[in-house]
């Protein structure tokens, strides 16, 4: 079969909309000119309607979930029903389906060739990260360099995806390049994946409404850089902690991904001193204080590091590595200046 683009595949699926619904949304049933089911993940119910025939309201295959306001086409149905991440896999499944005969409804047609992963689950997050590639030579590395981050040692928690799905609030799914970050617990088990959608040339973030989003279980977990020791650093953003490691390359760090998650970050048993990299602003200050208090309560010495500007990536871009290193040297404890700044002494 000739290679088809997303629009062509969606139209061809739409011409067999009922067969698609019977195969991937077997928990539902036909109601007039619509297929009715609980949601796009094939939950029993009646809130989602898939149009089975072209009408003045729109083409066959378009669907809307009245409960969640989600909407899309039959490619989205295939993606969600099978827990697929990459568009290439969705397209391959669609092409395979279009070449198959479509028997009358029966128990066997509800079986799927792939095991579904619930949307947004830890398993879906692991699958997405596994589809990424090392960031070397990609626009993800270009993006980080544009942010002043050139020291990328100990960044195996980062990967690049050239066509990562993004669903806007008011339109069909899109694909954009994305920086992927692996979220892990204290044992190293992956619990989530964070996505930063990027401009195609890596000059900045993608021109979309929601430029960052995480999936999976984030509470207490984070994106980890370097090998953890009894002295570590923690902060909100990936770029913030990579900026700190540009100045302090031997200090292991964890990015909690938001102020709220920073306040709830789990602390390892080995930890004796925690440097908390604060983002300036009410939320950052409050959650930094919360984490520091939690650390002190279990006998961990907490030292808050304060940026000159909004965060440490702002400082890195404004003052360079040497300027950031000088500012951090003034805030580190003396024993850690000699330990982590030997090259700059």
DRENDO-1510 file (C-alpha; in Angstrom, 1 decimal, always signed):
<recs>
REC; n; res; u; v; w
REC; 1; UNK; +0.0; +0.0; +0.0 .
REC; 2; UNK; +1.3; +3.5; -0.9 .
REC; 3; UNK; +2.4; +5.6; +2.1 .
REC; 4; UNK; -0.4; +7.7; +3.4 .
REC; 5; UNK; -0.3; +10.8; +5.5 .
REC; 6; UNK; -2.4; +11.4; +8.6 .
REC; 7; UNK; -5.3; +13.0; +6.7 .
REC; 8; UNK; -5.5; +10.3; +4.1 .
REC; 9; UNK; -5.4; +7.6; +6.8 .
REC; 10; UNK; -8.1; +9.3; +8.8 .
REC; 11; UNK; -10.4; +9.6; +5.8 .
REC; 12; UNK; -9.9; +5.9; +4.8 .
REC; 13; UNK; -10.6; +4.9; +8.4 .
REC; 14; UNK; -13.7; +7.1; +8.3 .
REC; 15; UNK; -15.1; +5.2; +5.4 .
REC; 16; UNK; -15.0; +2.1; +7.6 .
REC; 17; UNK; -15.9; +3.9; +10.8 .
REC; 18; UNK; -18.2; +1.2; +12.2 .
REC; 19; UNK; -15.7; -1.5; +11.6 .
REC; 20; UNK; -13.0; +0.6; +13.3 .
REC; 21; UNK; -15.3; +1.2; +16.3 .
REC; 22; UNK; -16.3; -2.5; +16.6 .
REC; 23; UNK; -12.6; -3.5; +16.6 .
REC; 24; UNK; -11.1; -0.8; +18.9 .
REC; 25; UNK; -14.1; +0.4; +20.9 .
REC; 26; UNK; -15.8; -3.0; +21.5 .
REC; 27; UNK; -17.2; -1.9; +24.8 .
REC; 28; UNK; -19.6; +0.4; +23.0 .
REC; 29; UNK; -22.5; -0.1; +20.6 .
REC; 30; UNK; -24.2; +1.6; +17.6 .
REC; 31; UNK; -26.9; +4.1; +18.3 .
REC; 32; UNK; -28.4; +5.4; +15.0 .
REC; 33; UNK; -25.6; +7.1; +13.0 .
REC; 34; UNK; -23.2; +7.1; +16.0 .
REC; 35; UNK; -21.1; +4.7; +17.9 .
REC; 36; UNK; -21.5; +5.3; +21.7 .
REC; 37; UNK; -19.0; +4.3; +24.3 .
REC; 38; UNK; -17.6; +5.7; +27.6 .
REC; 39; UNK; -14.4; +7.2; +26.4 .
REC; 40; UNK; -11.6; +6.9; +23.8 .
REC; 41; UNK; -9.9; +4.3; +26.0 .
REC; 42; UNK; -12.8; +1.9; +25.5 .
REC; 43; UNK; -14.4; +2.3; +28.9 .
REC; 44; UNK; -18.0; +1.2; +29.0 .
REC; 45; UNK; -20.4; +4.1; +29.1 .
REC; 46; UNK; -22.3; +6.5; +26.9 .
REC; 47; UNK; -20.5; +9.9; +26.9 .
REC; 48; UNK; -18.4; +9.5; +23.7 .
REC; 49; UNK; -20.0; +9.6; +20.3 .
REC; 50; UNK; -18.3; +8.6; +17.0 .
REC; 51; UNK; -19.9; +9.8; +13.8 .
REC; 52; UNK; -20.4; +6.7; +11.5 .
REC; 53; UNK; -21.5; +8.5; +8.4 .
REC; 54; UNK; -20.6; +11.8; +6.7 .
REC; 55; UNK; -23.1; +14.5; +7.6 .
REC; 56; UNK; -23.5; +18.3; +7.5 .
REC; 57; UNK; -22.1; +18.3; +11.1 .
REC; 58; UNK; -18.8; +16.7; +9.9 .
REC; 59; UNK; -17.1; +13.7; +8.4 .
REC; 60; UNK; -17.4; +10.1; +9.5 .
REC; 61; UNK; -14.9; +9.1; +12.1 .
REC; 62; UNK; -14.9; +12.3; +14.1 .
REC; 63; UNK; -15.7; +11.9; +17.7 .
REC; 64; UNK; -16.5; +14.0; +20.8 .
REC; 65; UNK; -16.6; +13.0; +24.5 .
REC; 66; UNK; -19.3; +15.1; +26.2 .
REC; 67; UNK; -17.9; +14.4; +29.6 .
REC; 68; UNK; -14.3; +15.4; +29.1 .
REC; 69; UNK; -14.7; +17.6; +26.0 .
REC; 70; UNK; -12.0; +15.5; +24.3 .
REC; 71; UNK; -12.4; +15.1; +20.5 .
REC; 72; UNK; -10.5; +13.8; +17.6 .
REC; 73; UNK; -10.5; +11.3; +14.7 .
REC; 74; UNK; -10.1; +7.5; +14.4 .
REC; 75; UNK; -6.3; +7.7; +14.4 .
REC; 76; UNK; -6.7; +9.1; +18.0 .
REC; 77; UNK; -9.0; +6.1; +18.8 .
REC; 78; UNK; -6.3; +3.6; +17.6 .
REC; 79; UNK; -3.6; +5.5; +19.6 .
REC; 80; UNK; -5.5; +5.5; +22.8 .
REC; 81; UNK; -7.0; +2.1; +22.6 .
REC; 82; UNK; -3.6; +0.4; +22.1 .
REC; 83; UNK; -1.6; +2.8; +24.3 .
REC; 84; UNK; +0.6; +3.8; +21.4 .
REC; 85; UNK; +2.9; +6.8; +21.6 .
REC; 86; UNK; +4.7; +7.4; +18.3 .
REC; 87; UNK; +2.7; +8.5; +15.2 .
REC; 88; UNK; +4.6; +6.0; +13.1 .
REC; 89; UNK; +3.2; +3.1; +15.2 .
REC; 90; UNK; -0.3; +4.5; +15.0 .
REC; 91; UNK; +0.0; +4.8; +11.2 .
REC; 92; UNK; +1.4; +1.3; +11.0 .
REC; 93; UNK; -1.6; -0.1; +13.0 .
REC; 94; UNK; -4.0; +1.9; +10.8 .
REC; 95; UNK; -2.5; +0.6; +7.6 .
REC; 96; UNK; -2.6; -2.9; +8.9 .
REC; 97; UNK; -6.2; -2.6; +9.9 .
REC; 98; UNK; -7.2; -1.2; +6.5 .
REC; 99; UNK; -5.8; -4.3; +4.8 .
REC; 100; UNK; -7.7; -6.7; +7.0 .
REC; 101; UNK; -11.2; -8.2; +6.4 .
REC; 102; UNK; -13.8; -6.9; +8.8 .
REC; 103; UNK; -16.1; -9.7; +10.0 .
REC; 104; UNK; -19.5; -9.3; +11.6 .
REC; 105; UNK; -19.4; -8.5; +15.3 .
REC; 106; UNK; -18.1; -11.3; +17.5 .
REC; 107; UNK; -16.1; -12.0; +20.6 .
REC; 108; UNK; -12.8; -12.4; +18.7 .
REC; 109; UNK; -12.9; -9.0; +17.1 .
REC; 110; UNK; -12.4; -7.3; +20.5 .
REC; 111; UNK; -8.9; -8.7; +20.9 .
REC; 112; UNK; -6.1; -6.3; +20.2 .
REC; 113; UNK; -2.7; -7.1; +18.8 .
REC; 114; UNK; -1.0; -4.9; +21.4 .
REC; 115; UNK; -1.5; -4.6; +25.2 .
REC; 116; UNK; -3.0; -1.2; +26.0 .
REC; 117; UNK; -1.3; +1.2; +28.3 .
REC; 118; UNK; -3.7; +3.6; +30.0 .
REC; 119; UNK; -3.2; +7.1; +28.8 .
REC; 120; UNK; -1.0; +9.1; +31.2 .
REC; 121; UNK; +0.0; +6.0; +33.1 .
REC; 122; UNK; +3.5; +5.2; +34.3 .
REC; 123; UNK; +3.6; +2.4; +31.7 .
REC; 124; UNK; +2.7; +4.8; +28.9 .
REC; 125; UNK; +5.4; +7.1; +30.3 .
REC; 126; UNK; +8.0; +4.3; +30.2 .
REC; 127; UNK; +7.0; +3.4; +26.6 .
REC; 128; UNK; +7.3; +7.0; +25.5 .
REC; 129; UNK; +10.8; +7.4; +27.0 .
REC; 130; UNK; +11.9; +4.1; +25.5 .
REC; 131; UNK; +11.0; +5.5; +22.0 .
REC; 132; UNK; +13.4; +8.5; +22.5 .
REC; 133; UNK; +17.0; +8.7; +21.3 .
REC; 134; UNK; +20.2; +10.2; +22.9 .
REC; 135; UNK; +20.1; +14.0; +22.7 .
REC; 136; UNK; +23.6; +14.3; +21.1 .
REC; 137; UNK; +23.3; +15.8; +17.6 .
REC; 138; UNK; +19.6; +16.6; +18.0 .
REC; 139; UNK; +17.6; +19.8; +18.4 .
REC; 140; UNK; +17.2; +19.0; +22.1 .
REC; 141; UNK; +20.9; +19.6; +22.5 .
REC; 142; UNK; +20.6; +22.7; +20.4 .
REC; 143; UNK; +17.8; +23.9; +22.7 .
REC; 144; UNK; +19.8; +23.4; +25.8 .
REC; 145; UNK; +22.8; +25.2; +24.3 .
REC; 146; UNK; +20.5; +28.1; +23.5 .
REC; 147; UNK; +19.7; +28.2; +27.2 .
REC; 148; UNK; +23.5; +28.4; +28.0 .
REC; 149; UNK; +23.7; +24.8; +29.1 .
REC; 150; UNK; +26.7; +23.1; +27.5 .
REC; 151; UNK; +27.8; +20.8; +30.3 .
REC; 152; UNK; +25.7; +17.7; +29.6 .
REC; 153; UNK; +27.6; +15.0; +31.6 .
REC; 154; UNK; +25.4; +12.7; +33.6 .
REC; 155; UNK; +22.3; +13.4; +31.5 .
REC; 156; UNK; +21.2; +9.8; +30.7 .
REC; 157; UNK; +17.8; +10.9; +32.1 .
REC; 158; UNK; +17.3; +13.0; +29.0 .
REC; 159; UNK; +16.2; +11.8; +25.5 .
REC; 160; UNK; +14.9; +13.3; +22.3 .
REC; 161; UNK; +11.7; +12.5; +20.4 .
REC; 162; UNK; +11.4; +14.0; +16.9 .
REC; 163; UNK; +7.6; +13.7; +16.6 .
REC; 164; UNK; +6.0; +13.7; +20.0 .
REC; 165; UNK; +2.2; +14.0; +20.2 .
REC; 166; UNK; +0.7; +17.2; +21.4 .
REC; 167; UNK; -3.1; +17.7; +21.7 .
REC; 168; UNK; -4.2; +21.3; +21.8 .
REC; 169; UNK; -7.4; +22.3; +23.5 .
REC; 170; UNK; -9.2; +23.3; +20.3 .
REC; 171; UNK; -7.9; +21.1; +17.5 .
REC; 172; UNK; -6.6; +17.7; +16.4 .
REC; 173; UNK; -3.4; +16.2; +17.7 .
REC; 174; UNK; -0.1; +17.6; +16.4 .
REC; 175; UNK; +3.5; +16.4; +16.5 .
REC; 176; UNK; +6.5; +18.4; +17.6 .
REC; 177; UNK; +10.1; +17.6; +18.6 .
REC; 178; UNK; +10.4; +17.1; +22.3 .
REC; 179; UNK; +13.0; +16.9; +25.1 .
REC; 180; UNK; +12.0; +13.9; +27.2 .
REC; 181; UNK; +13.1; +13.5; +30.8 .
REC; 182; UNK; +12.9; +10.3; +32.8 .
REC; 183; UNK; +11.2; +10.7; +36.3 .
REC; 184; UNK; +12.4; +8.1; +38.8 .
REC; 185; UNK; +11.8; +7.2; +42.4 .
REC; 186; UNK; +14.6; +6.7; +45.0 .
REC; 187; UNK; +15.2; +3.1; +43.8 .
REC; 188; UNK; +15.8; +4.3; +40.2 .
REC; 189; UNK; +12.5; +2.9; +39.0 .
REC; 190; UNK; +10.9; +5.0; +36.3 .
REC; 191; UNK; +7.6; +6.4; +37.3 .
REC; 192; UNK; +7.0; +9.1; +34.7 .
REC; 193; UNK; +8.2; +11.1; +31.7 .
REC; 194; UNK; +8.3; +14.9; +31.3 .
REC; 195; UNK; +8.0; +16.4; +27.9 .
REC; 196; UNK; +9.2; +19.8; +26.7 .
REC; 197; UNK; +8.0; +20.5; +23.2 .
REC; 198; UNK; +10.5; +22.3; +21.1 .
REC; 199; UNK; +10.7; +24.5; +18.0 .
REC; 200; UNK; +11.8; +22.4; +15.0 .
REC; 201; UNK; +15.2; +24.2; +14.9 .
REC; 202; UNK; +15.8; +24.0; +18.6 .
REC; 203; UNK; +15.8; +27.8; +19.0 .
REC; 204; UNK; +13.3; +27.6; +21.9 .
REC; 205; UNK; +10.1; +25.9; +23.0 .
REC; 206; UNK; +7.4; +25.1; +20.4 .
REC; 207; UNK; +4.9; +27.9; +19.7 .
REC; 208; UNK; +2.0; +26.1; +21.5 .
REC; 209; UNK; -0.1; +26.8; +24.5 .
REC; 210; UNK; +1.2; +24.1; +26.8 .
REC; 211; UNK; +4.9; +23.8; +26.2 .
REC; 212; UNK; +5.6; +21.3; +29.1 .
REC; 213; UNK; +3.7; +18.4; +30.4 .
REC; 214; UNK; +4.4; +15.3; +32.5 .
REC; 215; UNK; +2.8; +11.9; +32.5 .
REC; 216; UNK; +2.9; +9.1; +35.1 .
REC; 217; UNK; +3.4; +9.3; +38.8 .
REC; 218; UNK; +5.4; +12.4; +39.8 .
REC; 219; UNK; +4.6; +12.8; +43.5 .
REC; 220; UNK; +7.9; +12.6; +45.5 .
REC; 221; UNK; +9.9; +11.7; +42.4 .
REC; 222; UNK; +12.1; +13.7; +40.0 .
REC; 223; UNK; +14.6; +13.8; +37.1 .
REC; 224; UNK; +18.0; +12.9; +38.4 .
REC; 225; UNK; +21.5; +14.0; +37.2 .
REC; 226; UNK; +24.7; +12.5; +38.5 .
REC; 227; UNK; +25.3; +9.8; +41.1 .
REC; 228; UNK; +23.6; +10.5; +44.4 .
REC; 229; UNK; +25.9; +11.0; +47.5 .
REC; 230; UNK; +25.4; +12.3; +51.0 .
REC; 231; UNK; +25.4; +15.9; +49.6 .
REC; 232; UNK; +22.9; +16.7; +46.8 .
REC; 233; UNK; +20.9; +19.5; +45.3 .
REC; 234; UNK; +17.2; +19.8; +44.4 .
REC; 235; UNK; +15.2; +22.4; +42.5 .
REC; 236; UNK; +12.2; +22.8; +40.3 .
REC; 237; UNK; +13.2; +22.9; +36.6 .
REC; 238; UNK; +15.3; +20.7; +34.4 .
REC; 239; UNK; +17.1; +23.7; +33.0 .
REC; 240; UNK; +17.6; +25.1; +36.5 .
REC; 241; UNK; +19.4; +22.0; +37.8 .
REC; 242; UNK; +21.5; +21.6; +34.6 .
REC; 243; UNK; +22.6; +25.2; +35.0 .
REC; 244; UNK; +23.7; +24.5; +38.5 .
REC; 245; UNK; +25.7; +21.5; +37.3 .
REC; 246; UNK; +27.3; +23.7; +34.7 .
REC; 247; UNK; +28.9; +25.5; +37.6 .
REC; 248; UNK; +29.1; +22.5; +40.0 .
REC; 249; UNK; +29.6; +19.5; +37.8 .
REC; 250; UNK; +30.3; +17.0; +40.6 .
REC; 251; UNK; +27.2; +17.9; +42.6 .
REC; 252; UNK; +24.4; +15.5; +41.9 .
REC; 253; UNK; +21.0; +17.1; +41.4 .
REC; 254; UNK; +17.3; +16.3; +41.1 .
REC; 255; UNK; +14.6; +18.4; +39.3 .
REC; 256; UNK; +11.2; +18.0; +40.9 .
REC; 257; UNK; +9.5; +19.7; +37.8 .
REC; 258; UNK; +7.3; +22.1; +39.7 .
REC; 259; UNK; +7.2; +24.1; +43.0 .
REC; 260; UNK; +4.5; +21.8; +44.4 .
REC; 261; UNK; +6.4; +18.7; +43.6 .
REC; 262; UNK; +9.6; +20.2; +45.0 .
REC; 263; UNK; +7.9; +20.6; +48.4 .
REC; 264; UNK; +6.9; +16.9; +48.3 .
REC; 265; UNK; +10.2; +15.5; +47.1 .
REC; 266; UNK; +11.2; +12.2; +48.7 .
REC; 267; UNK; +14.6; +12.4; +50.5 .
REC; 268; UNK; +17.1; +9.4; +50.3 .
REC; 269; UNK; +18.4; +7.8; +53.5 .
REC; 270; UNK; +22.0; +8.5; +52.6 .
REC; 271; UNK; +21.4; +12.3; +52.4 .
REC; 272; UNK; +23.2; +14.4; +55.0 .
REC; 273; UNK; +23.1; +17.9; +53.4 .
REC; 274; UNK; +20.6; +19.2; +50.8 .
REC; 275; UNK; +21.2; +22.4; +48.7 .
REC; 276; UNK; +17.8; +23.6; +47.7 .
REC; 277; UNK; +17.9; +25.8; +44.5 .
REC; 278; UNK; +15.1; +28.3; +44.9 .
REC; 279; UNK; +13.2; +29.9; +42.1 .
REC; 280; UNK; +12.3; +33.5; +43.0 .
REC; 281; UNK; +8.6; +34.1; +43.4 .
REC; 282; UNK; +6.0; +33.3; +46.0 .
REC; 283; UNK; +5.4; +29.6; +45.0 .
REC; 284; UNK; +9.1; +28.9; +44.7 .
REC; 285; UNK; +10.0; +30.5; +48.0 .
REC; 286; UNK; +7.1; +28.7; +49.8 .
REC; 287; UNK; +7.9; +25.2; +48.5 .
REC; 288; UNK; +11.7; +25.7; +49.0 .
REC; 289; UNK; +11.0; +26.5; +52.7 .
REC; 290; UNK; +8.7; +23.5; +53.0 .
REC; 291; UNK; +11.3; +21.1; +51.6 .
REC; 292; UNK; +14.1; +22.6; +53.7 .
REC; 293; UNK; +11.9; +22.2; +56.8 .
REC; 294; UNK; +11.1; +18.6; +56.0 .
REC; 295; UNK; +14.8; +17.9; +55.5 .
REC; 296; UNK; +15.8; +19.5; +58.8 .
REC; 297; UNK; +13.0; +17.5; +60.6 .
REC; 298; UNK; +14.8; +14.3; +59.7 .
REC; 299; UNK; +18.3; +15.4; +60.5 .
REC; 300; UNK; +19.4; +16.6; +57.0 .
REC; 301; UNK; +21.1; +19.9; +56.9 .
REC; 302; UNK; +19.3; +22.2; +54.4 .
REC; 303; UNK; +21.0; +25.1; +52.7 .
REC; 304; UNK; +18.9; +27.4; +50.4 .
REC; 305; UNK; +20.6; +28.7; +47.3 .
REC; 306; UNK; +19.1; +32.0; +45.9 .
REC; 307; UNK; +19.5; +33.2; +42.3 .
REC; 308; UNK; +20.1; +36.8; +41.4 .
REC; 309; UNK; +17.4; +36.8; +38.8 .
REC; 310; UNK; +14.3; +34.6; +38.4 .
REC; 311; UNK; +16.1; +31.2; +38.5 .
REC; 312; UNK; +19.6; +29.8; +38.0 .
REC; 313; UNK; +19.2; +29.4; +34.3 .
REC; 314; UNK; +18.4; +33.1; +34.0 .
REC; 315; UNK; +21.6; +33.7; +36.0 .
REC; 316; UNK; +23.6; +31.4; +33.7 .
REC; 317; UNK; +22.4; +33.1; +30.6 .
REC; 318; UNK; +22.9; +36.6; +32.0 .
REC; 319; UNK; +26.3; +36.1; +33.8 .
REC; 320; UNK; +27.9; +33.0; +32.2 .
REC; 321; UNK; +29.3; +30.0; +33.9 .
REC; 322; UNK; +32.0; +32.0; +35.8 .
REC; 323; UNK; +29.5; +34.5; +37.0 .
REC; 324; UNK; +27.1; +31.8; +38.2 .
REC; 325; UNK; +30.0; +29.9; +39.9 .
REC; 326; UNK; +31.1; +33.0; +41.8 .
REC; 327; UNK; +27.5; +33.6; +43.0 .
REC; 328; UNK; +27.2; +30.0; +44.2 .
REC; 329; UNK; +30.6; +29.9; +45.8 .
REC; 330; UNK; +29.4; +32.7; +48.2 .
REC; 331; UNK; +26.5; +30.5; +49.2 .
REC; 332; UNK; +28.0; +27.1; +49.6 .
REC; 333; UNK; +29.4; +25.8; +52.9 .
REC; 334; UNK; +33.2; +26.1; +53.0 .
REC; 335; UNK; +33.8; +22.3; +53.0 .
REC; 336; UNK; +31.7; +22.1; +49.8 .
REC; 337; UNK; +33.5; +24.9; +48.1 .
REC; 338; UNK; +36.7; +22.8; +48.2 .
REC; 339; UNK; +34.8; +19.6; +47.3 .
REC; 340; UNK; +32.8; +20.9; +44.3 .
REC; 341; UNK; +34.7; +23.9; +43.1 .
REC; 342; UNK; +38.2; +22.5; +43.0 .
REC; 343; UNK; +38.6; +23.4; +39.3 .
REC; 344; UNK; +37.6; +27.0; +40.0 .
REC; 345; UNK; +39.6; +27.6; +43.2 .
</recs>
